[in-house]
């Protein structure tokens, strides 16, 4: 009888290159994929973020009111944006997982990756068609075609890399079960494009089913995992195979490394902050003829008309910057990003990507004052969801504190109360501004602008306020006389005596 094979070592998900191998890689025409991954991460974060542009460019004429039909149209566009954002971030996660398997690249793989990136960069155009013509099949058909093409190119990358094992991660390249690994990875890579193929077919005669299938692409990995968990509960855990085949699981819901999540998130925040100034440059530069005729050549007087837009820009930039600061502070105390934390981070980034829409709403206060109430509500809702998912990430990390958090940030740690206050600041402020639209509707705009000014000041004073809030109960307890317990008996002999 042959002896059972020992389990193969776990795959290094970071994919770090061994030291001193750069020259050898250059000699044989291959190189490590780190720079290409950085380029792909930057491109994917840009594509995911600019998806909001077709929604922000929804302009209303001065005679048009922000009524129920406009609100319904805006809600539909936001829902489609969230769906496409999640699909793009899913493509980023799949791309990251794929290049944990492919450790090195050559010219062919680099060109295939560029073909994949080129197809991804076409997604915002197809999304613009979906937003502008939601009932027309062409937009969703082209979007599904792009997703199918992305999956086909990724499948070609898998096939090519497995044909030349020296391109694979060394642990897979030396494995005796490479064929099974290839089949497993191709199944995962092509599962989403297969659903998009069905969605493209349904878009030609009944497009609502296409949107449902696209939503299924997002939730399918989580439904699959939940089904596996339920099956294991009912039937018991499956018996381990005779040979160690699954030493590496190519799974889209596996948590990515903390560093990759931080890099992608930083890219989204940076691009959102940059998109804000683009609107200032394009919409708030006065025309030279208007300056000469209406303002008698005074550029200062011409720019003064755009004062509310500049106020909205500074408030929106402060919101983006402080949300990034809260995200940075959170991940400063995180040891490891779990699967649920990754999902909540993606949802938070989706609403962070919607902050240019919030800027568009607040900059329109002066132009269309009759719609201030609805615009304040839209802006507050976007800021609330962007920040509450950050707080949910923190809560999820606390539930598994020993695994996910540094000791100083766990329950009772010196940074716990400070992080709690920092992550609840924006949800509370946005809820307060939203409530003002219900109870103080006449002052809702003033309350919103006040919160935009007060929150940055609160961030600056937050540590001092938290320390004072923690010191005050201690001081009150110190002044109180000690409580004498008459019934307290002598110390138990089993307890150690005080030093």
C-alpha positions in Angstrom: 0.0 0.0 0.0 1.2 3.5 -0.8 1.6 5.8 2.1 -0.7 8.8 2.2 0.8 12.0 1.0 1.7 14.7 3.5 -0.3 17.9 3.2 1.4 20.5 1.0 2.2 23.8 2.6 -0.2 26.7 2.5 0.1 29.2 -0.2 1.7 32.5 0.7 -1.2 34.8 -0.2 1.0 37.9 -0.1 2.9 36.6 -3.1 6.1 38.2 -1.9 9.1 37.7 -4.1 12.1 36.0 -2.6 15.0 38.3 -2.2 17.7 38.4 -4.8 15.7 36.8 -7.6 15.3 39.9 -9.8 18.3 39.4 -12.0 17.5 35.8 -12.6 14.0 36.7 -13.6 15.2 39.3 -16.0 17.5 36.8 -17.6 14.8 34.3 -18.5 12.3 36.9 -19.7 10.0 36.8 -16.7 9.5 39.2 -13.8 7.4 39.4 -10.7 4.0 40.8 -11.0 4.1 43.4 -8.2 4.3 46.5 -10.4 1.7 45.2 -12.8 -0.6 44.5 -9.8 -0.1 48.1 -8.5 -1.0 49.4 -12.0 -4.1 47.2 -12.1 -5.2 48.2 -8.6 -4.9 51.9 -9.5 -6.8 51.4 -12.7 -9.6 49.4 -11.1 -10.0 51.9 -8.3 -10.4 54.7 -10.8 -12.9 52.7 -12.9 -15.0 51.8 -9.8 -15.0 55.4 -8.7 -15.8 57.2 -12.0 -19.0 55.0 -12.3 -20.7 57.8 -10.2 -20.1 60.5 -12.9 -23.2 59.6 -15.0 -25.3 59.9 -11.8 -23.8 63.3 -10.7 -24.3 64.8 -14.1 -28.0 64.5 -13.8 -28.9 68.2 -14.1 -32.4 69.7 -13.4 -33.6 72.7 -15.3 -34.6 75.8 -13.2 -38.3 75.1 -13.8 -38.0 71.4 -12.9 -38.7 70.4 -9.3 -37.1 67.7 -7.3 -40.4 65.8 -7.1 -41.2 62.1 -6.7 -40.5 61.2 -10.3 -37.0 62.8 -10.1 -36.4 61.2 -6.7 -37.4 57.8 -8.2 -35.1 58.3 -11.2 -32.2 59.3 -8.9 -32.8 56.3 -6.6 -32.8 53.9 -9.6 -29.5 55.4 -10.9 -27.9 55.1 -7.5 -29.0 51.4 -7.2 -27.6 50.7 -10.7 -24.3 52.5 -9.7 -24.0 50.4 -6.5 -24.6 47.2 -8.4 -21.9 48.1 -11.0 -19.5 49.3 -8.3 -19.8 46.0 -6.5 -19.2 44.1 -9.8 -16.1 46.1 -10.5 -14.7 45.5 -7.0 -15.5 41.8 -7.4 -13.4 41.9 -10.6 -10.6 43.5 -8.6 -10.8 40.8 -5.9 -10.8 38.1 -8.6 -7.8 39.7 -10.3 -6.0 39.8 -7.0 -6.7 36.2 -6.3 -5.7 35.2 -9.8 -2.2 36.8 -9.4 -1.7 34.9 -6.1 -1.7 31.8 -8.3 0.4 33.4 -11.1 3.6 34.4 -9.3 5.6 35.7 -12.4 4.7 37.2 -15.7 6.2 37.3 -19.2 5.3 39.4 -22.2 2.3 37.3 -23.1 0.8 37.5 -19.6 1.5 41.3 -19.5 -0.4 41.8 -22.8 -3.3 39.6 -21.7 -3.6 41.6 -18.5 -3.6 44.9 -20.5 -6.4 43.4 -22.7 -8.3 42.7 -19.4 -7.7 46.2 -18.2 -8.8 47.7 -21.5 -12.1 45.9 -21.3 -12.6 47.0 -17.8 -12.0 50.7 -18.7 -14.9 50.4 -21.2 -17.4 49.6 -18.4 -18.1 53.3 -17.4 -19.3 53.9 -21.0 -21.7 51.0 -20.9 -22.9 52.1 -17.5 -23.6 55.6 -18.9 -25.8 54.0 -21.5 -27.6 52.0 -18.8 -28.2 55.2 -16.8 -29.3 57.3 -19.8 -31.5 54.6 -21.4 -32.5 52.2 -18.6 -35.2 50.6 -20.7 -33.0 50.1 -23.8 -31.3 46.7 -24.1 -28.1 47.9 -25.7 -26.5 49.4 -22.5 -27.0 46.3 -20.3 -26.1 44.0 -23.3 -22.7 45.8 -23.8 -22.1 45.8 -20.0 -22.6 42.0 -19.9 -20.5 41.6 -23.0 -17.6 43.4 -21.2 -17.9 41.2 -18.1 -17.9 38.1 -20.3 -14.8 39.4 -22.2 -13.1 40.0 -18.8 -13.8 36.5 -17.7 -12.6 35.0 -21.0 -9.3 36.9 -20.8 -8.8 35.8 -17.2 -9.4 32.2 -18.2 -6.8 32.6 -20.9 -4.4 33.9 -18.3 -5.1 30.8 -16.2 -4.6 28.4 -19.1 -1.4 30.0 -20.3 0.1 30.2 -16.8 -0.6 26.5 -16.1 0.9 25.6 -19.5 4.2 27.1 -18.2 4.5 26.0 -14.6 7.5 28.3 -13.9 5.1 31.2 -14.1 3.0 29.8 -11.3 3.4 30.3 -7.6 6.2 27.9 -6.6 4.0 25.8 -4.3 1.4 25.2 -7.1 4.1 24.8 -9.8 5.6 21.9 -7.8 2.3 20.3 -7.1 1.3 17.0 -8.6 -2.3 18.2 -8.9 -1.9 21.2 -11.1 -4.7 19.9 -13.4 -7.2 19.8 -10.6 -6.1 23.3 -9.5 -6.6 24.6 -13.0 -10.1 23.2 -13.3 -11.1 24.6 -9.9 -9.8 28.1 -10.7 -11.4 28.1 -14.2 -14.8 27.2 -12.6 -14.6 30.1 -10.2 -13.4 32.6 -12.9 -16.1 31.6 -15.5 -19.0 31.4 -13.0 -19.8 35.1 -13.1 -19.4 35.5 -16.9 -21.7 32.6 -17.4 -24.5 34.4 -15.5 -23.7 37.6 -17.5 -24.1 35.5 -20.7 -27.6 34.7 -19.6 -28.2 38.3 -18.6 -27.1 39.5 -22.1 -29.6 37.1 -23.6 -32.5 38.2 -21.4 -31.7 41.9 -22.1 -32.8 41.4 -25.7 -36.4 40.7 -24.8 -37.0 41.2 -21.0 -34.3 43.4 -19.4 -35.5 43.3 -15.7 -34.3 39.6 -15.6 -30.9 40.9 -16.7 -30.6 43.2 -13.7 -31.7 40.4 -11.4 -29.0 38.1 -12.9 -26.3 40.9 -12.5 -27.3 41.2 -8.9 -26.9 37.4 -8.6 -23.3 37.8 -9.8 -22.6 39.9 -6.7 -24.3 37.6 -4.1 -23.4 34.3 -5.7 -20.1 33.7 -3.8 -21.8 34.4 -0.5 -24.9 32.3 -1.3 -22.5 29.4 -2.3 -20.6 29.7 0.9 -23.8 29.9 3.0 -25.2 26.8 1.1 -21.9 24.9 1.9 -22.2 25.9 5.6 -25.8 24.6 5.7 -24.9 21.4 3.9 -22.1 20.8 6.4 -24.4 21.4 9.3 -27.0 18.9 8.0 -24.7 16.2 6.7 -21.6 16.8 8.8 -18.2 17.9 7.6 -17.1 16.2 4.4 -14.5 13.5 4.6 -11.0 14.7 3.7 -9.7 13.4 0.4 -7.1 10.7 0.2 -4.6 13.1 -1.3 -4.1 16.7 -0.5 -5.5 18.5 -3.5 -7.0 21.6 -1.9 -4.0 23.0 -0.2 -4.9 26.3 -1.8 -8.5 27.4 -2.1 -9.1 29.9 -4.9 -12.1 31.5 -3.3 -13.5 35.0 -4.1 -14.8 35.4 -0.6 -11.5 34.7 1.1 -10.3 37.8 3.0 -7.6 39.7 1.0 -4.5 40.9 2.7 -4.8 44.0 4.8 -2.2 45.8 2.6 -4.2 45.2 -0.6 -7.4 46.4 0.9 -5.7 49.5 2.2 -4.1 50.3 -1.2 -7.4 49.8 -3.1 -9.3 51.9 -0.5 -6.7 54.7 -0.6 -7.1 54.8 -4.4 -10.9 55.2 -4.1 -10.6 58.0 -1.5 -7.9 59.8 -3.6 -9.9 59.7 -6.8 -13.1 60.8 -5.1 -11.3 63.8 -3.6 -9.9 64.6 -7.1 -13.3 64.4 -8.8 -14.6 67.2 -6.6 -12.2 69.8 -8.0 -12.9 68.7 -11.6 -16.4 70.1 -11.2 -15.0 73.4 -9.7 -12.7 73.8 -12.7 -15.3 73.0 -15.3 -18.4 74.8 -13.9 -17.1 77.6 -11.8 -14.6 79.4 -14.0 -16.4 82.6 -15.3 -16.5 83.4 -19.0 -14.3 86.2 -20.1 -17.2 87.9 -22.0 -19.5 87.7 -18.9 -16.8 89.2 -16.7 -16.4 92.1 -19.1 -20.1 92.8 -19.6 -21.9 91.9 -16.4 -19.1 92.6 -13.8 -17.3 95.5 -15.6 -14.1 93.5 -15.8 -14.0 92.6 -12.0 -13.0 88.9 -11.7 -13.5 89.1 -7.9 -17.1 90.1 -8.4 -17.6 87.4 -10.9 -16.2 84.7 -8.6 -18.3 85.9 -5.7 -21.3 84.4 -7.5 -19.8 81.0 -7.1 -19.3 81.3 -3.3 -21.9 78.6 -2.4 -20.2 76.2 -4.8 -16.8 76.8 -3.2 -18.3 76.3 0.3 -19.8 73.0 -0.9 -16.5 72.0 -2.3 -14.5 72.6 0.9 -17.2 70.9 3.0 -17.3 67.9 0.7 -13.5 67.6 0.6 -13.3 67.8 4.4 -15.9 65.0 4.5 -13.8 62.8 2.1 -10.6 63.5 4.0 -12.0 62.8 7.4 -13.7 59.6 6.3 -10.3 58.5 4.9 -8.7 59.5 8.2 -11.2 57.4 10.1 -10.5 54.5 7.7 -6.8 54.9 8.1 -7.1 55.0 11.9 -9.3 51.9 11.9 -6.8 49.9 9.8 -3.9 51.2 11.8 -5.3 49.0 14.6 -6.3 46.0 12.4 -4.1 43.0 12.3 -6.0 41.0 9.7 -9.0 41.8 7.5 -11.7 39.1 7.7 -14.2 38.2 5.0 -17.0 40.2 6.6 -14.8 43.2 7.1 -13.8 43.1 3.4 -17.5 43.1 2.4 -18.3 46.0 4.8 -15.3 47.9 3.5 -16.6 47.5 -0.1 -20.0 48.8 0.8 -18.5 51.8 2.6 -16.3 52.5 -0.5 -19.4 52.3 -2.7 -21.0 55.2 -0.8 -17.7 57.1 -0.6 -17.7 56.9 -4.4 -21.2 58.6 -4.2 -19.8 61.7 -2.3 -19.4 63.6 -5.6 -23.2 63.2 -5.9 -23.5 64.7 -2.4 -21.3 67.6 -3.5 -23.6 68.2 -6.5 -26.6 68.3 -4.3 -25.1 70.8 -1.8 -23.7 73.0 -4.5 -27.2 73.4 -6.0 -28.6 74.9 -2.8 -28.1 78.5 -4.1 -29.4 77.7 -7.7 -32.5 75.8 -6.7 -33.4 76.8 -3.1 -36.8 75.2 -3.2 -35.3 71.7 -3.4 -33.0 72.2 -0.4 -34.9 69.8 1.8 -34.6 66.8 -0.6 -31.0 67.6 -1.4 -30.0 67.7 2.2 -31.6 64.3 2.7 -29.7 62.7 -0.2 -26.4 64.2 1.0 -27.0 63.1 4.6 -28.0 59.5 3.5 -24.8 59.1 1.4 -22.5 60.3 4.2 -24.4 58.2 6.8 -24.0 55.0 4.9 -20.4 55.7 4.0 -19.6 56.2 7.7 -21.9 53.6 9.3 -20.3 50.8 7.3 -16.9 51.9 8.7 -18.4 51.6 12.2 -19.8 48.2 11.3 -16.3 47.1 10.3 -15.0 48.2 13.7 -17.8 46.3 15.4 -17.1 43.2 13.4 -13.4 43.5 14.2 -14.2 43.8 17.9 -16.2 40.5 17.9 -13.0 38.7 16.9 -10.6 41.1 18.6 -7.9 38.6 19.4 -7.6 37.7 15.7 -8.2 41.0 14.0 -7.2 43.9 16.3 -4.1 45.2 18.1 -4.4 44.8 21.9 -4.6 48.6 22.4 -7.9 48.8 20.4 -9.7 45.9 22.0 -12.3 46.2 24.8 -10.7 48.0 27.7 -7.6 49.0 25.6 -6.3 52.6 25.8 -7.5 53.3 22.2 -10.9 51.6 22.3 -12.9 54.6 23.5 -11.1 57.0 21.2 -11.8 54.8 18.1 -15.4 54.4 19.2 -15.9 58.1 19.3 -14.1 58.8 16.1 -16.1 56.2 14.1 -19.5 57.4 15.5 -18.9 61.1 14.8 -20.0 61.2 11.2 -23.0 58.8 11.6 -24.3 60.9 14.4 -23.7 64.2 12.6 -25.4 63.0 9.4 -28.4 61.6 11.4 -28.7 65.0 13.2 -28.7 66.9 9.9 -31.2 64.4 8.4 -33.5 64.8 11.5 -33.4 68.6 11.0 -35.2 68.1 7.7 -38.1 66.6 9.6 -38.4 68.8 12.6 -36.5 72.0 11.6 -37.1 72.1 7.9 -36.6 75.8 7.7 -33.2 75.6 9.1 -32.1 72.2 7.5 -29.5 73.8 5.2 -28.0 75.9 8.0 -27.8 72.8 10.2 -26.1 70.8 7.4 -23.5 73.5 6.8 -23.0 73.8 10.5 -22.3 70.1 10.8 -19.8 70.3 7.9 -17.9 72.9 9.9 -18.4 71.4 13.4 -17.2 67.8 12.5 -13.7 68.8 11.5 -13.4 70.9 14.7 -14.7 67.9 16.7 -12.1 65.7 15.1 -9.3 68.1 16.2 -10.7 68.1 19.8 -11.8 64.5 19.9 -8.9 63.0 21.8 -9.1 65.8 24.4 -12.8 65.4 24.8 -12.5 61.6 25.2 -9.9 62.0 27.8 -12.0 64.5 29.7 -15.0 62.2 29.4 -13.1 59.3 30.8 -11.4 61.3 33.6 -14.6 62.9 34.9 -16.2 59.7 36.2 -12.9 58.7 37.7 -12.7 62.0 39.5 -16.2 61.7 40.8 -15.5 58.2 42.0 -12.4 59.4 43.8 -14.3 62.1 45.7 -17.0 59.6 46.9 -16.3 58.1 50.4 -15.4 54.5 50.3 -18.3 52.1 51.0 -17.9 50.0 54.2 -19.2 46.5 54.0 -20.1 45.4 57.5 -20.8 41.9 56.5 -17.4 41.5 54.7 -15.5 38.7 56.5 -11.8 37.9 56.6 -9.9 37.2 53.4 -10.3 33.7 52.2 -7.1 31.8 53.0 -6.9 30.4 49.4 -6.4 33.9 48.0 -2.9 35.3 47.9 -2.1 38.0 50.4 -1.5 41.4 49.0 2.2 42.4 48.5 
